[in-house]
Amino acid sequence: MADDADQDYEILIPDPSPMEIDDDDGEGGNGATAAVTRSVTFQGPATGRVLEDSDATTATTLSQDQAAGALINLHHRGFRDTPDSGEQPSLKKTKACETTPLKAVKGENDGDGDWNRDEVDGLACPICLESWTSGGDHQVCCIPCGHIYGMSCIKRWLKQHGSQGKCPQCNMKCTLKDIRVLYASRIVVVDGELQKKVQFLESKCTLLEKKNVNWCKKEREWQKTEVELSTQIQNLRERATYLEGLLEDVQTKQSGLISTSQDCKGRPLSGNCFDAEFGHQECPNGFVLLKDLHIEGARFFDVDVHSQTMVIARRLSGMGGSYALTKISLLAPYERENIQLPLSTRVVKDLRVSPHAKLALLASLGKKLSVLSTESNNTVLTYDLPAAAWSCTWDLYNSNYIYAGLQNGMVLEFDLRQTLRPVESMTGLTSNPIHTVLSLSADLAVDSGIRSVLTASSVGLCHWNFGSSEEKSFLIPESVNQGVCISLAYGPRSGDIVASFRPRVETAGVNLSQPLSTPSSSLLGQGVQGSHVLFKRVGSTRGTQIYQKLGSTSASVNDIRLPKSAVVDRMNQKSLYASGDEVSGDLVLQQLPSLRDVQRLKSRKSVRDVKYSPILNSELLSCLSEDTLQLFSSKVSGR
């Protein structure tokens, strides 16, 4: 049986009902009735000989149903007809009870002949194992039980079985009339359970991808937070080092170990002292340079005592550059934060921080008066103005009221609780721009509800009463003939009022508030001989405030700009007046009321703005000149 793997086998299947013998070889064609058998020849390897007996010499005789089952079983195991014949499995009739040995026929299909049903199931006819077609004799079709075959194969099968036709796979009875053509080029059966698993896995993969994206995003946020925390830690370390140095300085001062020619850090004094109260060259209560900060495009600034920061109005570089605000911490390492302003703001003319809350007030040439939060950096409220704003201020005693000085000489009062329009508008005595507006302590007028402000324009000083039915505004006579007023400062604690003037220019009998410029004149201006004049309120007559001129002194002032100055309103000490000297570039401190120079602090070029702020147990004097902000510090005596 060495060649069994390449042989064909014949099975004799007995027919249970007698019928005429129809011998294919022409023998015994007498029409005798006898039991017959049907022979079926299969091609394939010896491994498929499931019907052989033990010695493989004879074939086992089976019933018709058993043979049909064996046929289907053999087809499923990979047995096929001879490829050349093109014939489907056929049944041959033989005489009853005749047994014929398996006829070994050399197969033309060499090899093991193994077929995997899963590879062809749904793609080929289960009878011939050939692919069905979308047309022709072997077109795909089905029978009532639902099984699918090639048209020619199932017709041949049912014809051979006659009225006993059954499905080759499930044995369900059917006839030729039950065949239905399927109009499909290819039939593929999808495993529902497998499809569900695939969909589940796909959804799971999508979910995992989303989680991965979220984790990556969180990782980036954590990395960013880590960097910020590292920066904060570094800043805190530097601040701790700075505070330790201050503590050491205080202890050194108390022990009297400071040299008379050096400040508390061993540096040369940043200014000269001339008054006996300050002590010649020692300046125990004088100011020393604390820090130089470079701020490009700085114009004005103010100090937010509540958050210990400075708010600076800056013009950004470039033609027609917009304005922005910059917040700088007053504690080392002096962290910065920028706040972009709307383009409609245009040029910022004045900036004031509220003494009551963390709010800043902006006056701009864009006819806007804006209130910003220095905590959230957002615009809280914006008022539309009838003209460009040149100045603004907060009411000293009522946090709801704010004031704006306009280019046309008007002064407007706003109540933050009314967001649409001013509560009171006053037309100026002249049409000159109001470059400074200051809230005054109302004295006895507080009980009567009168709110007073003092303004400065080129013609002089003007007093305004809001909430009063009597005289609304009047010029202070002593300030009219002093020249062109360019600066105004006020100390609420002492009541000192200091105004700076430059001389008027007369041409053809007409007084001009601005000097004639030449093509060679600098846009920064130059020093001219002017004056500082000290005023004070000394009482009132019929509701009208009385101002008195207490003294004046000559000074070098700017001939073009309108620089700002400040009254250093010190506790338990005489007040000082801080202003810039246009010739030397120094920040000059003059004692009030004598207006004598007591200290000169070296500044950077021309002084633009000066602010004084008592903070904790020290005093801070800030000076802005060009692109440099200088911080001068002094210990408060008596605290």
C-alpha positions in Angstrom: 0.0 0.0 0.0 2.9 2.2 -0.6 1.2 4.0 -3.4 -2.1 4.5 -1.6 -1.5 8.2 -1.2 -1.9 8.8 -4.9 -4.8 6.3 -5.7 -8.5 6.8 -6.3 -11.2 4.6 -4.5 -14.5 3.3 -5.5 -17.4 2.8 -3.0 -20.3 0.6 -3.7 -23.6 2.0 -2.3 -26.6 -0.4 -2.2 -30.0 1.0 -3.4 -32.7 0.0 -0.8 -35.4 -0.3 -3.5 -35.3 -2.7 -6.4 -34.9 -1.1 -9.8 -33.9 -2.1 -13.3 -30.2 -2.8 -13.8 -28.7 -0.1 -15.9 -25.1 -1.3 -16.4 -22.9 1.3 -17.8 -20.8 -1.5 -19.5 -23.7 -2.9 -21.4 -23.8 -6.1 -19.4 -27.0 -7.6 -17.9 -29.3 -5.2 -19.7 -32.3 -7.6 -19.5 -34.4 -5.2 -17.6 -34.5 -7.6 -14.6 -35.5 -6.3 -11.4 -33.0 -6.7 -8.6 -31.3 -4.9 -5.8 -28.7 -2.6 -7.1 -25.8 -0.6 -5.8 -24.4 2.7 -6.8 -20.7 3.2 -7.1 -19.1 6.5 -6.4 -15.5 7.2 -7.2 -13.5 9.6 -5.1 -10.0 11.0 -5.8 -7.7 11.7 -3.0 -5.0 10.5 -0.6 -5.2 7.3 1.4 -5.8 9.2 4.6 -9.4 9.7 3.3 -10.2 5.9 3.2 -12.7 6.0 6.0 -14.7 3.2 4.3 -11.9 0.6 4.0 -11.7 -2.5 6.0 -8.7 -3.5 8.0 -6.7 -5.1 5.1 -7.7 -2.4 2.6 -8.7 -5.0 0.0 -12.4 -4.6 -0.2 -14.9 -1.8 0.1 -17.6 -1.7 2.7 -21.2 -1.7 1.4 -23.2 1.2 2.8 -26.8 2.3 2.6 -27.8 5.2 0.4 -28.1 7.6 3.3 -24.8 6.5 4.8 -23.1 6.8 1.4 -24.5 10.3 1.0 -23.2 11.3 4.4 -19.9 9.7 3.6 -19.9 11.7 0.4 -20.4 15.0 2.1 -17.8 14.0 4.7 -15.3 13.2 2.1 -16.0 16.5 0.3 -15.4 18.4 3.5 -12.2 16.5 4.0 -10.9 17.6 0.6 -11.8 14.8 -1.9 -12.7 16.0 -5.4 -13.4 14.7 -8.8 -10.7 14.4 -11.3 -10.0 17.9 -12.6 -9.8 16.9 -16.2 -13.2 15.3 -16.3 -15.1 18.4 -15.3 -17.8 16.0 -14.0 -19.4 16.2 -10.6 -19.7 13.1 -8.4 -21.9 10.5 -10.1 -23.7 7.4 -8.9 -23.3 4.1 -10.9 -25.9 1.3 -10.6 -24.6 -2.3 -10.1 -26.2 -5.5 -9.2 -27.5 -6.0 -5.8 -25.2 -7.1 -3.0 -22.3 -7.0 -5.4 -19.1 -6.0 -3.8 -16.2 -4.6 -5.7 -12.7 -4.0 -4.4 -11.7 -0.3 -4.3 -10.3 0.4 -7.7 -7.0 2.2 -7.4 -6.7 4.8 -10.1 -3.6 7.0 -10.3 -4.7 10.5 -9.5 -3.6 13.4 -11.5 -3.4 15.8 -8.6 -0.3 15.0 -6.7 0.3 16.1 -3.2 -1.4 15.6 0.2 -4.7 17.0 -1.1 -5.5 18.6 2.3 -8.0 21.5 2.2 -9.1 23.8 5.0 -12.8 24.3 4.8 -12.6 27.7 6.6 -10.5 29.0 3.7 -13.2 28.4 1.1 -16.4 28.4 3.1 -18.7 31.1 1.7 -16.4 31.6 -1.4 -16.9 28.3 -3.3 -19.5 25.6 -4.0 -19.4 22.9 -1.3 -20.1 20.2 -3.9 -17.2 20.8 -6.4 -15.2 23.2 -4.2 -14.9 25.5 -7.2 -15.6 29.2 -7.0 -19.1 30.0 -8.1 -19.8 32.7 -10.6 -22.2 35.6 -11.0 -23.6 34.2 -14.2 -23.4 31.1 -16.4 -24.0 27.5 -15.6 -22.2 27.7 -12.2 -24.0 30.8 -11.0 -24.4 31.1 -7.3 -27.9 29.9 -6.0 -29.6 28.6 -2.9 -32.3 26.1 -1.9 -35.0 26.6 0.8 -32.8 25.5 3.7 -30.5 28.4 3.0 -27.4 26.5 1.8 -25.6 27.9 -1.3 -24.3 26.0 -4.3 -23.2 26.4 -7.8 -26.3 26.1 -10.2 -24.9 23.2 -12.3 -23.7 21.2 -9.2 -27.0 21.3 -7.3 -29.1 20.6 -10.4 -27.0 17.6 -11.2 -27.2 16.5 -7.6 -31.0 16.8 -7.4 -31.5 15.1 -10.8 -29.5 12.1 -9.7 -31.7 11.8 -6.6 -35.0 12.3 -8.4 -38.0 12.7 -6.0 -35.7 11.9 -3.1 -33.7 15.0 -3.5 -32.2 16.4 -0.4 -29.7 19.1 0.5 -26.2 17.6 0.5 -25.4 19.4 3.8 -28.6 19.2 6.0 -30.7 16.5 4.2 -33.7 18.8 3.9 -35.9 17.7 1.0 -36.0 19.9 -2.0 -36.6 19.8 -5.8 -35.3 21.6 -8.9 -38.1 24.0 -8.5 -36.8 25.2 -5.2 -33.6 26.5 -6.6 -33.3 30.2 -6.4 -30.6 32.2 -8.3 -28.6 34.7 -6.2 -27.5 37.8 -8.0 -24.3 38.5 -6.2 -20.7 38.6 -7.6 -19.3 37.4 -4.3 -20.8 36.3 -1.0 -18.9 36.8 2.2 -20.3 35.9 5.6 -19.3 38.2 8.5 -18.8 36.6 11.9 -21.1 38.7 14.1 -19.4 37.9 17.3 -16.0 38.6 15.8 -17.3 41.8 14.3 -18.5 42.9 17.8 -15.1 42.1 19.2 -13.4 44.1 16.5 -15.7 47.1 17.2 -15.1 46.8 20.9 -11.4 46.7 20.4 -11.5 49.7 18.0 -13.6 51.7 20.5 -11.2 50.7 23.2 -8.2 51.8 21.1 -9.9 55.1 20.4 -10.6 55.6 24.1 -6.9 54.8 24.9 -5.7 57.2 22.3 -7.9 60.0 23.9 -6.6 59.1 27.3 -3.1 59.2 25.9 -3.7 62.7 24.4 -5.1 63.9 27.8 -2.2 62.5 29.7 0.3 64.1 27.3 -1.6 67.4 27.7 -1.5 67.0 31.5 2.2 66.1 31.3 2.9 69.4 29.4 0.9 71.3 32.0 2.8 69.6 34.8 6.1 70.5 33.2 5.0 74.1 32.7 3.8 74.2 36.4 7.1 72.7 37.5 9.1 75.4 35.6 6.9 78.1 37.1 7.3 76.7 40.6 11.0 76.5 40.1 11.1 80.1 39.1 9.0 81.1 42.1 11.3 79.1 44.4 14.3 80.9 42.9 12.5 84.3 43.3 11.6 83.5 46.9 15.2 82.5 47.6 16.4 85.8 46.1 13.8 87.7 48.1 14.8 85.9 51.3 18.4 86.9 50.6 17.4 90.5 50.0 15.3 90.6 53.2 18.2 89.0 55.2 20.4 91.8 53.8 17.9 94.4 54.9 17.7 92.9 58.4 21.5 92.9 58.6 21.6 96.6 57.5 19.1 97.6 60.2 21.1 95.8 62.8 24.2 97.5 61.5 22.6 100.9 61.7 21.5 100.3 65.2 25.0 99.4 66.2 26.4 102.6 64.7 28.8 100.8 62.4 27.9 102.6 59.2 30.5 104.9 57.8 29.4 108.6 57.3 30.4 108.5 53.7 28.5 105.3 52.8 25.0 104.0 52.9 23.7 100.9 54.7 25.1 98.6 52.0 28.5 100.2 51.9 27.8 102.1 48.7 28.6 105.8 48.2 25.6 108.0 48.9 23.5 108.6 45.8 23.0 112.3 46.6 24.3 115.3 48.5 22.6 116.8 51.7 22.7 120.4 52.5 20.4 120.8 55.5 21.4 120.6 59.1 18.4 118.5 59.9 19.6 115.9 57.5 23.2 116.1 58.7 25.9 117.2 56.3 26.9 114.3 54.1 25.4 111.7 56.4 21.7 111.9 55.5 20.5 109.6 58.3 16.9 110.4 57.2 17.8 111.0 53.5 17.1 108.8 50.5 19.6 106.3 49.0 19.4 104.5 45.7 17.8 101.1 46.0 17.4 99.9 42.5 17.7 101.0 38.8 15.1 99.5 36.5 15.2 99.8 32.7 11.8 100.2 31.2 11.6 101.0 27.6 9.1 103.6 26.5 7.9 104.5 30.0 5.8 107.7 30.3 3.9 107.8 33.6 3.6 105.5 36.6 2.0 105.2 40.0 2.4 103.0 43.1 -0.1 100.4 44.3 0.5 100.3 48.0 -2.0 97.4 48.6 -0.1 94.9 46.3 3.3 96.6 46.6 3.7 97.0 42.9 4.2 99.8 40.4 2.0 100.4 37.4 3.7 102.0 34.5 2.2 103.4 31.3 4.5 102.6 28.3 4.5 103.5 24.7 5.5 100.5 22.6 8.2 101.0 20.0 7.3 101.7 16.3 5.5 104.4 14.4 2.1 105.0 15.8 2.9 102.5 18.6 0.1 101.6 21.0 0.3 101.9 24.8 0.6 99.1 27.4 0.8 98.9 31.1 3.6 97.1 33.0 3.4 95.9 36.6 6.6 95.6 38.6 6.9 94.2 42.0 8.5 96.4 44.6 10.2 93.4 46.2 13.3 91.7 44.8 13.7 90.3 42.2 11.2 92.9 40.8 9.0 90.6 38.7 7.2 92.2 35.7 3.9 91.6 34.0 2.6 93.4 30.9 -1.0 94.4 30.3 -2.0 95.2 26.7 -4.4 98.1 26.2 -7.0 98.4 23.5 -6.0 100.3 20.4 -8.8 102.8 21.0 -7.0 104.0 24.1 -4.4 105.8 22.0 -2.0 108.0 23.9 -2.1 107.7 27.7 -1.9 111.1 29.4 -2.3 110.2 33.0 -2.3 107.2 35.3 -3.6 107.0 38.9 -3.8 104.1 41.3 -6.7 104.1 43.7 -5.9 104.6 47.4 -8.9 102.5 48.4 -8.6 99.3 46.2 -6.5 97.5 43.6 -7.8 99.6 40.7 -6.0 101.9 38.3 -7.5 104.9 36.4 -6.3 105.8 32.9 -6.9 109.1 31.0 -6.2 109.0 27.3 -6.4 111.0 24.1 -8.8 108.4 22.7 -11.6 110.2 24.7 -11.7 107.4 27.1 -11.6 107.2 30.9 -10.8 103.6 31.9 -10.8 101.7 35.2 -8.6 98.6 35.3 -8.2 96.0 38.0 -4.5 95.6 38.9 -5.4 92.2 40.3 -7.0 90.6 37.3 -5.4 92.9 34.7 -8.9 93.4 33.1 -10.7 96.6 32.2 -13.6 97.0 34.7 -15.3 100.1 33.3 -14.8 102.6 30.4 -16.4 106.0 30.1 -16.7 107.8 26.8 -15.7 111.5 27.0 -16.7 114.5 25.0 -13.1 115.4 24.5 -9.6 114.0 24.9 -8.6 113.4 28.6 -5.4 114.9 29.9 -5.6 114.1 33.6 -7.5 112.0 36.1 -7.6 111.3 39.9 -9.5 109.4 42.6 -11.5 111.0 45.4 -9.4 110.8 48.6 -12.4 110.1 50.8 -15.0 108.3 48.7 -13.9 105.3 46.6 -16.9 105.7 44.2 -15.9 109.1 42.8 -13.3 109.8 40.1 -12.5 112.9 38.1 -11.2 113.7 34.7 -9.6 116.9 33.3 -10.2 117.3 29.5 -8.4 119.0 26.7 -11.2 121.6 26.3 -10.9 122.8 29.9 -13.8 120.9 31.3 -13.7 118.8 34.5 -16.0 115.8 34.9 -17.0 113.9 38.0 -18.0 110.2 37.7 -19.7 107.8 40.1 -18.6 104.2 39.6 -22.1 103.1 40.5 -23.4 104.9 37.4 -21.7 103.5 34.4 -23.3 105.5 31.5 -22.4 109.2 32.1 -20.8 111.6 34.5 -22.8 112.7 37.5 -21.6 116.3 37.0 -19.8 118.2 34.3 -18.2 121.7 34.6 -17.1 124.0 31.9 -13.7 125.5 32.5 -13.0 129.2 32.9 -10.7 128.8 30.0 -10.4 126.4 27.1 -6.8 125.4 28.1 -6.2 121.7 28.7 -6.3 120.5 32.3 -3.0 118.8 32.7 -3.3 118.0 36.4 -6.4 117.3 38.7 -6.0 116.5 42.4 -8.6 115.6 45.0 -8.4 117.9 48.1 -9.2 117.1 51.7 -12.6 118.7 52.2 -12.1 119.8 55.8 -15.5 120.9 57.1 -17.1 120.5 53.7 -17.1 116.8 54.2 -20.3 117.0 56.3 -22.0 119.2 53.7 -21.3 116.7 50.9 -19.1 119.1 48.9 -16.2 117.4 47.1 -13.3 119.7 46.1 -10.6 119.3 43.5 -7.7 121.4 42.4 -6.6 121.6 38.8 -3.7 123.1 36.9 -3.6 124.4 33.3 -1.3 126.8 31.5 -3.2 129.8 33.0 -2.8 128.7 36.6 -4.6 126.9 39.4 -8.3 126.5 39.6 -10.5 125.3 42.5 -13.7 123.2 41.8 -16.6 122.3 44.1 -18.8 119.3 43.2 -22.1 118.7 45.0 -22.3 122.4 45.9 -25.1 124.9 45.0 -22.8 127.8 45.5 -19.7 128.9 43.5 -18.6 126.0 41.4 -15.1 127.0 40.3 -12.7 129.9 40.5 -9.1 130.7 39.6 -6.6 131.2 42.4 -5.4 134.8 41.9 -1.9 134.3 43.2 -1.2 131.7 40.5 -2.4 133.7 37.4 0.7 136.0 36.9 3.4 133.4 37.8 3.9 132.2 34.2 2.8 129.0 32.5 1.9 126.4 35.1 3.6 123.0 34.1 3.3 121.0 37.3 1.2 120.7 40.4 1.8 118.6 43.6 -0.3 118.2 46.8 0.3 116.7 50.2 -3.0 115.7 51.9 -1.4 115.4 55.3 0.3 118.7 55.4 -1.9 120.6 53.0 1.1 121.9 51.1 0.5 122.8 47.4 3.5 123.4 45.1 3.1 124.5 41.5 5.9 124.9 39.0 6.0 127.6 36.4 8.0 128.5 33.3 8.0 132.0 31.8 5.5 133.0 29.2 6.7 134.0 25.7 5.5 137.3 24.4 5.4 138.0 20.7 3.7 141.0 19.0 1.9 141.8 22.3 0.4 138.3 22.6 1.2 136.1 25.5 2.0 132.5 24.5 1.8 129.6 26.9 4.3 127.7 24.9 7.7 128.9 23.7 8.5 129.4 20.1 10.2 126.3 18.7 12.9 126.3 16.0 13.8 123.5 13.6 16.8 122.7 15.8 14.8 122.5 19.0 14.9 119.2 20.8 11.7 117.3 21.3 12.8 116.6 24.8 13.1 120.3 25.6 15.8 122.1 27.5 16.2 123.9 30.8 14.9 127.4 31.3 14.7 129.6 34.3 11.3 129.1 36.1 10.0 128.9 39.6 8.4 126.7 42.3 5.6 128.4 44.2 4.2 127.2 47.6 0.4 127.7 48.3 -1.8 126.7 51.1 -5.5 126.9 52.0 -5.9 129.2 55.0 -9.7 129.3 55.3 -12.9 130.1 53.5 -15.3 133.1 53.0 -18.9 132.5 52.1 -18.1 129.0 50.9 -15.1 130.2 48.8 -11.7 128.7 49.7 -8.9 131.1 50.4 -5.4 130.3 49.1 -2.3 132.0 50.3 1.1 132.1 48.6 3.7 131.2 51.2 6.9 131.3 49.2 8.7 130.7 45.9 12.1 129.8 44.6 13.8 129.9 41.2 14.3 126.6 39.4 15.5 125.1 36.1 12.4 123.7 34.4 11.6 122.2 31.0 10.6 124.6 28.3 8.4 122.1 26.4 7.3 119.1 28.6 4.9 118.9 31.4 6.9 116.9 34.0 5.2 115.7 37.2 6.4 116.4 40.7 5.5 115.2 44.2 5.2 116.4 47.8 7.0 114.1 50.2 4.4 114.2 53.0 6.4 112.7 55.8 5.1 111.8 59.2 6.7 113.6 62.2 9.0 115.5 59.9 8.8 118.5 57.6 7.5 117.9 54.1 9.7 117.9 51.1 9.1 118.9 47.5 10.6 116.5 44.8 11.1 117.8 41.3 13.6 117.5 38.4 16.4 120.0 37.6 16.5 120.3 33.8 20.1 121.5 33.7 21.8 119.0 36.0 19.3 116.2 35.6 19.2 115.7 39.3 16.1 114.9 41.4 16.0 117.8 43.8 14.5 117.5 47.3 13.5 120.9 48.8 12.2 121.4 52.4 8.9 123.0 52.9 7.9 125.7 53.5 11.4 127.2 53.0 11.9 125.5 49.6 15.6 125.1 50.5 17.5 122.3 48.7 18.2 119.5 51.2 19.3 116.6 48.9 20.1 116.0 45.3 19.7 112.5 43.9 21.5 111.6 40.7 18.9 110.9 38.0 19.0 109.8 34.4 18.5 112.7 32.0 15.3 114.6 32.3 12.8 113.7 35.0 9.3 112.7 33.7 7.4 111.6 36.8 8.0 111.4 40.6 5.9 109.6 43.2 6.3 109.3 47.0 4.9 106.3 48.9 5.2 105.2 52.5 5.4 101.4 52.5 5.6 99.4 55.7 8.4 100.8 57.8 10.2 102.7 55.0 9.6 105.4 52.5 9.9 104.9 48.7 10.7 107.8 46.4 10.4 106.8 42.7 11.7 108.8 39.8 11.1 108.1 36.1 13.5 109.6 33.6 13.5 108.5 29.9 13.7 104.7 30.0 14.9 104.3 33.6 12.9 104.0 36.8 14.9 104.7 40.0 13.8 103.6 43.4 15.1 105.5 46.4 14.5 104.3 49.9 14.6 105.9 53.4 13.7 104.6 56.8 10.7 106.3 58.4 11.6 107.9 61.7 9.2 107.6 64.6 7.7 104.3 63.4 
